Amino acid sequence: MINIGGDKNDASYRYKMPRLATKIEGRGNGIKTLIVNMTDVAKALQIHPQYTTKYFGIELGAQSKFEKKTDRAIVNGAHDAPDLAVILEKFIEGFILCQRCRLPELTMNVDVKRERITSDCASCGWSGPLGVGHRLSTFILKHPPAGQKGKKGAESKQDRKARKLAERHQNPKVSTTSSQKLPNDPETIEWHTNPSKEASILRREEEMKSMGVAQALTGGDDDVKSTRKTKKTGARKASPHEILREMLENDETTVSDLTSEVQRLEIARGFDRQKRMKIIFEAMFDVFDPKQIVSQIKRRKIFLAKYSVEKADASVFISSLEEMIGISNPKLLKRTPIIFQELYDCDILDEEQILNWHQSAPESSWIVDVQTAKEIREECQPFIDWLQSADSDDSDGSDDD
């Protein structure tokens, strides 16, 4: 028996597996390698033997097959046990060991519908993506573990693109850029465009009403009294992100309510796209609780999607995301691929938008510095690899059915 990860010379290590045993069969073009104890090895790794067998085939560039009826794992060609053991170590590193504690205590979770494989560590509690970018991930999604079949007829990448394109034509998302026309309300247009003192007071009054402050700012002595009363009672003017956060925390708040409030704040405060996105992120995400960010994205995905439709909006969206990850809380850096994958799964950012950003030079990031932009792109690489390889791998695994 040998150790599964850990120190190979540690005799007291508790996680062990049998050594690979192989047998060469056939001759000439029909020669093949039979892994005699593949089932026992896979059992020790708590993984289905067809996954390890397929991994050997991918790494060796050979056809591989696991026969369930006979418990035979076959890889075309002649391969020595020591060579296969090296490949098995790579498999263990990528699919069996926890990325945090390095123990083989992972539970694989396969979401066929979302085309995502995640894992949870029973030892340290770590959770995250598994096998991102490797061709074996495509095979696992097509042959999920028992009990994790997901929905039949899961979308391929091409089907997903076609569906999203059709939805966009049928129900185009509403762009909420600053250039969007407001309702034809003469009063609204007048106080928004009029630079006079009276219009300024109207704007301030509108803001104060939204914050729950009833004092009317009419100028003169009344204005002074209102200000003194505010100071005396200790009332504090709520910041834009606090106003928005209160609405976001209310389950009864609709997407229309949220976009209307964002638009009102844009006009009243003169926000540009970047400032608008910064306020939305500050209101939505608790950067000091990274584990909650994915659930927060999922909860308000329709709202967020309204700010990434146009090319310019998507650019600002990702730039603000870079600021949140690289500046607001650098601890989020390690979760970059998970965050981008959730934005992709929720149809907030599409493949083209993400790839265009990742392929752009770090110098093009106009909020974070070049080094930070480079680090964020590097951390996102596993998800980018999966995104680029998923299409070409859709046909893989057909020879293993």
KEPARO-376333 format. One record per residue (C-alpha): residue number from 1; residue in one letter; y, x, z. Coordinates in Angstrom, 3 decimals. Example, Ala and Ser with C-alpha at 12.3 -4.5 7.8 and 13.67 -1.06 7.14 Angstrom:
// residues 2
(1,a,(-4.500,12.300,7.800)) (2,s,(-1.060,13.670,7.140)) 
This chain:
// residues 401
(1,m,(0.000,0.000,0.000)) (2,i,(3.538,1.187,-0.769)) (3,n,(6.963,0.157,0.526)) (4,i,(9.067,-2.492,-1.215)) (5,g,(12.414,-0.707,-1.296)) (6,g,(13.490,1.224,1.788)) (7,d,(12.315,4.747,2.581)) (8,k,(9.098,5.433,0.677)) (9,n,(7.960,7.828,3.426)) (10,d,(8.508,5.324,6.257)) (11,a,(4.976,4.409,7.348)) (12,s,(6.221,1.721,9.745)) (13,y,(8.204,-0.151,7.074)) (14,r,(7.130,-3.793,7.243)) (15,y,(7.568,-4.812,3.583)) (16,k,(4.672,-3.507,1.495)) (17,m,(2.888,-4.185,-1.785)) (18,p,(-0.207,-2.813,-3.533)) (19,r,(0.141,-0.052,-6.104)) (20,l,(-0.030,-1.149,-9.722)) (21,a,(-3.494,-0.838,-11.231)) (22,t,(-3.794,-0.744,-15.008)) (23,k,(-6.509,-0.725,-17.631)) (24,i,(-6.165,0.146,-21.316)) (25,e,(-8.014,-2.163,-23.716)) (26,g,(-8.495,-2.147,-27.479)) (27,r,(-7.656,0.528,-30.019)) (28,g,(-5.251,1.205,-32.878)) (29,n,(-2.678,-1.506,-33.462)) (30,g,(-4.539,-3.797,-31.061)) (31,i,(-4.252,-1.532,-28.035)) (32,k,(-2.839,-3.184,-24.923)) (33,t,(-2.384,-2.550,-21.221)) (34,l,(-3.913,-4.913,-18.687)) (35,i,(-2.204,-4.932,-15.275)) (36,v,(-5.234,-5.709,-13.152)) (37,n,(-3.507,-6.645,-9.883)) (38,m,(-0.281,-8.206,-11.185)) (39,t,(-0.897,-11.393,-9.180)) (40,d,(-1.298,-9.478,-5.909)) (41,v,(1.826,-7.397,-6.542)) (42,a,(3.870,-10.482,-7.420)) (43,k,(2.589,-12.267,-4.317)) (44,a,(3.815,-9.379,-2.146)) (45,l,(7.198,-9.589,-3.893)) (46,q,(7.231,-13.400,-3.472)) (47,i,(7.877,-13.862,-7.185)) (48,h,(5.920,-15.483,-10.018)) (49,p,(3.794,-12.903,-11.909)) (50,q,(5.070,-14.128,-15.271)) (51,y,(8.546,-12.823,-14.346)) (52,t,(7.369,-9.288,-13.585)) (53,t,(5.187,-9.316,-16.703)) (54,k,(8.095,-10.428,-18.885)) (55,y,(10.304,-7.755,-17.310)) (56,f,(7.833,-5.060,-18.363)) (57,g,(7.900,-6.390,-21.915)) (58,i,(11.717,-6.420,-22.043)) (59,e,(12.089,-2.900,-20.659)) (60,l,(9.350,-1.451,-22.866)) (61,g,(10.373,-3.340,-25.997)) (62,a,(6.858,-4.755,-26.296)) (63,q,(5.301,-8.197,-26.299)) (64,s,(4.018,-9.252,-22.903)) (65,k,(2.111,-12.235,-21.646)) (66,f,(0.769,-13.598,-18.383)) (67,e,(-2.313,-15.797,-18.723)) (68,k,(-2.322,-18.263,-15.851)) (69,k,(-5.919,-19.379,-16.358)) (70,t,(-7.360,-15.883,-16.103)) (71,d,(-4.628,-14.234,-13.981)) (72,r,(-4.266,-11.544,-16.648)) (73,a,(-0.972,-9.714,-17.232)) (74,i,(-0.937,-8.045,-20.644)) (75,v,(1.635,-5.713,-22.215)) (76,n,(1.119,-4.559,-25.805)) (77,g,(0.692,-0.808,-26.208)) (78,a,(-0.733,1.892,-23.950)) (79,h,(1.256,2.410,-20.754)) (80,d,(0.339,4.514,-17.714)) (81,a,(0.534,3.059,-14.202)) (82,p,(3.176,5.620,-13.031)) (83,d,(5.484,4.642,-15.920)) (84,l,(5.086,0.958,-15.119)) (85,a,(5.735,1.706,-11.429)) (86,v,(9.151,3.167,-12.321)) (87,i,(10.018,0.001,-14.249)) (88,l,(8.798,-2.136,-11.352)) (89,e,(11.202,-0.269,-9.048)) (90,k,(14.073,-1.302,-11.329)) (91,f,(12.881,-4.906,-11.180)) (92,i,(12.751,-4.781,-7.387)) (93,e,(16.253,-3.303,-7.289)) (94,g,(17.721,-6.042,-9.482)) (95,f,(15.762,-9.154,-8.485)) (96,i,(14.048,-8.622,-5.132)) (97,l,(16.310,-6.637,-2.794)) (98,c,(19.378,-8.165,-1.139)) (99,q,(22.575,-6.535,-2.388)) (100,r,(23.910,-6.315,1.148)) (101,c,(21.065,-5.483,3.555)) (102,r,(18.630,-4.094,0.917)) (103,l,(15.700,-6.086,2.306)) (104,p,(13.306,-8.161,0.133)) (105,e,(14.242,-11.437,1.808)) (106,l,(15.806,-13.272,-1.143)) (107,t,(15.114,-16.868,-2.104)) (108,m,(15.716,-17.531,-5.789)) (109,n,(17.621,-20.686,-6.780)) (110,v,(17.538,-21.641,-10.460)) (111,d,(20.087,-24.141,-11.785)) (112,v,(18.956,-24.902,-15.334)) (113,k,(21.827,-27.258,-16.097)) (114,r,(24.498,-24.721,-15.179)) (115,e,(22.502,-21.803,-16.585)) (116,r,(22.828,-19.981,-13.300)) (117,i,(20.474,-18.042,-11.032)) (118,t,(21.575,-17.423,-7.465)) (119,s,(19.860,-16.155,-4.348)) (120,d,(20.124,-16.459,-0.580)) (121,c,(19.053,-13.750,1.844)) (122,a,(17.078,-14.981,4.838)) (123,s,(17.828,-11.750,6.684)) (124,c,(21.615,-11.270,6.545)) (125,g,(22.788,-14.563,4.998)) (126,w,(24.173,-13.025,1.814)) (127,s,(24.320,-15.301,-1.221)) (128,g,(25.314,-14.557,-4.784)) (129,p,(24.271,-14.339,-8.442)) (130,l,(20.959,-12.773,-9.353)) (131,g,(20.091,-10.765,-12.445)) (132,v,(23.437,-11.391,-14.130)) (133,g,(23.430,-9.980,-17.661)) (134,h,(19.706,-9.149,-17.859)) (135,r,(17.565,-10.772,-20.546)) (136,l,(15.011,-11.769,-17.934)) (137,s,(17.562,-14.274,-16.599)) (138,t,(17.308,-16.232,-19.850)) (139,f,(13.522,-16.309,-19.535)) (140,i,(13.713,-17.502,-15.906)) (141,l,(16.111,-20.299,-16.888)) (142,k,(13.617,-21.440,-19.537)) (143,h,(10.691,-21.088,-17.130)) (144,p,(12.120,-21.924,-13.675)) (145,p,(9.975,-21.743,-10.519)) (146,a,(8.013,-24.839,-9.554)) (147,g,(10.269,-27.459,-7.998)) (148,q,(13.381,-26.099,-9.725)) (149,k,(12.964,-27.599,-13.165)) (150,g,(16.436,-29.105,-13.215)) (151,k,(17.229,-31.654,-15.893)) (152,k,(15.145,-31.738,-19.032)) (153,g,(16.826,-30.756,-22.223)) (154,a,(19.341,-28.443,-20.597)) (155,e,(22.187,-27.514,-22.910)) (156,s,(22.073,-24.285,-24.831)) (157,k,(25.285,-22.267,-25.139)) (158,q,(25.812,-23.607,-28.676)) (159,d,(25.293,-27.220,-27.535)) (160,r,(27.737,-26.651,-24.686)) (161,k,(30.390,-25.343,-27.073)) (162,a,(29.891,-28.292,-29.428)) (163,r,(30.116,-30.797,-26.567)) (164,k,(33.292,-29.260,-25.155)) (165,l,(34.895,-29.174,-28.602)) (166,a,(34.037,-32.839,-29.182)) (167,e,(35.387,-33.825,-25.766)) (168,r,(38.624,-31.998,-26.459)) (169,h,(39.119,-33.926,-29.705)) (170,q,(38.235,-37.278,-28.146)) (171,n,(39.976,-36.833,-24.780)) (172,p,(42.453,-33.974,-25.042)) (173,k,(43.555,-32.574,-21.717)) (174,v,(47.152,-33.198,-20.753)) (175,s,(49.242,-30.049,-20.908)) (176,t,(51.480,-29.673,-17.878)) (177,t,(53.709,-26.830,-18.997)) (178,s,(57.376,-26.818,-18.138)) (179,s,(58.183,-27.777,-21.732)) (180,q,(56.333,-31.114,-21.431)) (181,k,(58.641,-34.114,-21.897)) (182,l,(59.352,-36.291,-18.915)) (183,p,(59.401,-40.101,-19.029)) (184,n,(62.542,-41.471,-20.672)) (185,d,(64.297,-42.173,-17.416)) (186,p,(68.063,-41.685,-17.895)) (187,e,(68.638,-41.191,-14.181)) (188,t,(65.973,-38.525,-13.977)) (189,i,(67.315,-36.722,-17.023)) (190,e,(70.871,-36.920,-15.715)) (191,w,(70.268,-35.374,-12.284)) (192,h,(67.927,-32.778,-13.714)) (193,t,(70.341,-31.532,-16.382)) (194,n,(73.675,-32.198,-14.687)) (195,p,(74.964,-29.080,-12.881)) (196,s,(77.585,-30.959,-10.869)) (197,k,(77.702,-31.068,-7.061)) (198,e,(76.666,-34.749,-7.041)) (199,a,(73.582,-34.028,-9.142)) (200,s,(72.714,-31.110,-6.886)) (201,i,(72.851,-33.419,-3.865)) (202,l,(70.581,-35.908,-5.643)) (203,r,(68.053,-33.170,-6.313)) (204,r,(68.079,-32.080,-2.681)) (205,e,(67.767,-35.683,-1.523)) (206,e,(64.742,-36.221,-3.762)) (207,e,(63.077,-33.115,-2.328)) (208,m,(63.778,-34.143,1.257)) (209,k,(62.322,-37.605,0.672)) (210,s,(59.075,-36.093,-0.541)) (211,m,(58.918,-34.028,2.632)) (212,g,(59.277,-37.061,4.851)) (213,v,(62.889,-36.367,5.847)) (214,a,(64.902,-39.582,5.746)) (215,q,(68.405,-38.133,5.996)) (216,a,(70.466,-38.839,2.901)) (217,l,(72.556,-35.904,1.808)) (218,t,(75.808,-37.647,0.945)) (219,g,(78.228,-34.828,1.815)) (220,g,(81.186,-34.671,4.237)) (221,d,(80.697,-35.414,7.936)) (222,d,(77.408,-37.231,7.330)) (223,d,(75.982,-34.076,5.772)) (224,v,(77.048,-31.982,8.759)) (225,k,(75.615,-34.520,11.227)) (226,s,(72.328,-34.592,9.310)) (227,t,(72.117,-30.803,9.386)) (228,r,(72.879,-30.690,13.123)) (229,k,(70.288,-33.374,13.805)) (230,t,(67.671,-31.416,11.882)) (231,k,(68.430,-28.252,13.848)) (232,k,(68.427,-30.109,17.162)) (233,t,(65.029,-31.737,16.603)) (234,g,(63.551,-28.521,15.263)) (235,a,(62.485,-30.106,11.966)) (236,r,(61.405,-27.529,9.405)) (237,k,(61.548,-27.854,5.670)) (238,a,(58.026,-27.767,4.282)) (239,s,(57.329,-25.151,1.624)) (240,p,(56.073,-26.269,-1.812)) (241,h,(52.529,-25.015,-1.232)) (242,e,(52.398,-26.815,2.143)) (243,i,(53.430,-30.070,0.474)) (244,l,(50.766,-29.625,-2.171)) (245,r,(48.104,-28.516,0.313)) (246,e,(48.565,-31.678,2.363)) (247,m,(47.978,-33.739,-0.763)) (248,l,(44.948,-31.658,-1.774)) (249,e,(43.328,-32.140,1.618)) (250,n,(43.600,-35.917,1.252)) (251,d,(40.509,-37.208,-0.577)) (252,e,(42.450,-40.274,-1.720)) (253,t,(44.925,-38.160,-3.695)) (254,t,(44.313,-38.556,-7.424)) (255,v,(44.701,-35.932,-10.128)) (256,s,(47.670,-37.897,-11.437)) (257,d,(49.306,-37.743,-7.998)) (258,l,(48.842,-33.987,-7.881)) (259,t,(50.139,-33.246,-11.378)) (260,s,(53.148,-35.501,-10.785)) (261,e,(53.983,-33.662,-7.574)) (262,v,(53.614,-30.274,-9.261)) (263,q,(55.914,-31.436,-12.040)) (264,r,(58.476,-32.684,-9.524)) (265,l,(58.430,-29.359,-7.698)) (266,e,(58.826,-27.509,-11.006)) (267,i,(61.962,-29.455,-11.816)) (268,a,(63.468,-29.484,-8.334)) (269,r,(62.869,-25.790,-7.651)) (270,g,(63.154,-24.452,-11.178)) (271,f,(59.664,-22.928,-11.178)) (272,d,(58.365,-21.082,-14.213)) (273,r,(54.661,-21.123,-15.174)) (274,q,(53.785,-18.114,-13.053)) (275,k,(55.483,-19.453,-9.924)) (276,r,(53.887,-22.849,-10.489)) (277,m,(50.405,-21.338,-10.677)) (278,k,(51.030,-19.176,-7.614)) (279,i,(51.997,-22.276,-5.604)) (280,i,(48.884,-24.144,-6.780)) (281,f,(46.594,-21.256,-5.808)) (282,e,(48.295,-20.845,-2.422)) (283,a,(47.818,-24.550,-1.769)) (284,m,(44.212,-24.718,-2.968)) (285,f,(42.552,-21.545,-1.756)) (286,d,(42.073,-20.073,1.672)) (287,v,(41.900,-16.421,0.639)) (288,f,(40.737,-15.435,4.109)) (289,d,(37.572,-17.513,3.722)) (290,p,(36.121,-16.209,0.426)) (291,k,(32.919,-18.243,0.686)) (292,q,(34.916,-21.479,0.377)) (293,i,(36.638,-20.605,-2.889)) (294,v,(33.743,-21.719,-5.111)) (295,s,(33.505,-25.110,-3.385)) (296,q,(37.292,-25.516,-3.592)) (297,i,(37.217,-24.850,-7.330)) (298,k,(34.432,-27.390,-7.769)) (299,r,(36.232,-30.023,-5.678)) (300,r,(39.454,-29.939,-7.703)) (301,k,(38.129,-28.774,-11.078)) (302,i,(39.751,-31.601,-13.086)) (303,f,(43.136,-30.802,-11.556)) (304,l,(42.813,-27.065,-12.217)) (305,a,(41.630,-27.630,-15.785)) (306,k,(44.999,-29.157,-16.648)) (307,y,(46.650,-25.768,-16.207)) (308,s,(44.461,-23.739,-18.553)) (309,v,(44.477,-25.741,-21.789)) (310,e,(47.087,-23.897,-23.817)) (311,k,(46.796,-20.187,-24.565)) (312,a,(49.952,-19.364,-22.590)) (313,d,(48.778,-21.474,-19.643)) (314,a,(45.380,-19.741,-19.599)) (315,s,(47.087,-16.340,-19.625)) (316,v,(49.241,-17.278,-16.636)) (317,f,(46.229,-18.845,-14.895)) (318,i,(44.203,-15.628,-15.138)) (319,s,(47.191,-13.437,-14.244)) (320,s,(47.722,-15.494,-11.088)) (321,l,(44.003,-15.222,-10.394)) (322,e,(44.310,-11.440,-10.668)) (323,e,(47.142,-11.556,-8.147)) (324,m,(45.059,-13.614,-5.711)) (325,i,(42.034,-11.323,-6.050)) (326,g,(43.809,-7.982,-6.222)) (327,i,(46.841,-8.470,-3.970)) (328,s,(46.581,-11.537,-1.714)) (329,n,(43.146,-10.538,-0.428)) (330,p,(41.327,-7.538,-1.932)) (331,k,(38.160,-8.689,-0.118)) (332,l,(37.811,-11.217,-2.927)) (333,l,(37.285,-8.369,-5.402)) (334,k,(33.509,-8.315,-4.876)) (335,r,(33.340,-12.052,-5.601)) (336,t,(35.146,-11.751,-8.942)) (337,p,(32.071,-12.520,-11.136)) (338,i,(31.193,-15.531,-8.961)) (339,i,(34.746,-16.908,-9.181)) (340,f,(34.899,-16.511,-12.960)) (341,q,(31.431,-18.016,-13.371)) (342,e,(32.455,-21.097,-11.378)) (343,l,(35.646,-21.472,-13.436)) (344,y,(33.467,-21.293,-16.547)) (345,d,(30.814,-23.700,-15.224)) (346,c,(33.518,-26.218,-14.284)) (347,d,(35.057,-26.050,-17.785)) (348,i,(38.332,-24.709,-16.398)) (349,l,(38.241,-21.503,-18.437)) (350,d,(36.207,-21.260,-21.619)) (351,e,(34.296,-18.327,-23.047)) (352,e,(37.017,-17.301,-25.485)) (353,q,(39.731,-17.276,-22.819)) (354,i,(37.649,-15.154,-20.443)) (355,l,(36.530,-12.661,-23.100)) (356,n,(40.053,-12.297,-24.492)) (357,w,(41.322,-11.460,-21.016)) (358,h,(38.514,-9.018,-20.263)) (359,q,(38.914,-7.219,-23.587)) (360,s,(42.670,-6.857,-23.151)) (361,a,(44.029,-3.572,-21.832)) (362,p,(44.655,-3.418,-18.050)) (363,e,(48.236,-2.435,-18.940)) (364,s,(48.739,-5.950,-20.322)) (365,s,(48.422,-7.493,-16.847)) (366,w,(51.978,-8.257,-15.834)) (367,i,(51.524,-9.139,-12.147)) (368,v,(49.082,-6.589,-10.729)) (369,d,(49.256,-2.842,-11.338)) (370,v,(47.091,-1.130,-13.947)) (371,q,(44.539,0.240,-11.463)) (372,t,(44.023,-3.162,-9.819)) (373,a,(43.680,-4.857,-13.217)) (374,k,(41.076,-2.268,-14.197)) (375,e,(39.089,-2.785,-10.975)) (376,i,(39.055,-6.577,-11.426)) (377,r,(37.745,-6.230,-14.987)) (378,e,(35.052,-3.810,-13.821)) (379,e,(33.931,-6.170,-11.051)) (380,c,(33.741,-9.038,-13.554)) (381,q,(31.544,-7.020,-15.946)) (382,p,(28.181,-8.539,-14.831)) (383,f,(29.386,-12.036,-15.698)) (384,i,(30.877,-10.800,-18.986)) (385,d,(27.538,-9.196,-19.880)) (386,w,(25.763,-12.493,-19.247)) (387,l,(28.347,-14.403,-21.261)) (388,q,(27.965,-12.101,-24.256)) (389,s,(24.187,-11.871,-24.141)) (390,a,(23.295,-15.504,-23.425)) (391,d,(23.780,-16.627,-27.031)) (392,s,(21.680,-13.856,-28.533)) (393,d,(18.941,-14.387,-25.959)) (394,d,(18.536,-18.145,-26.511)) (395,s,(15.542,-17.463,-28.750)) (396,d,(13.887,-15.003,-26.341)) (397,g,(10.772,-15.983,-24.455)) (398,s,(9.293,-18.191,-27.167)) (399,d,(6.373,-15.791,-27.544)) (400,d,(5.537,-16.258,-23.863)) (401,d,(5.100,-20.016,-23.910)) 
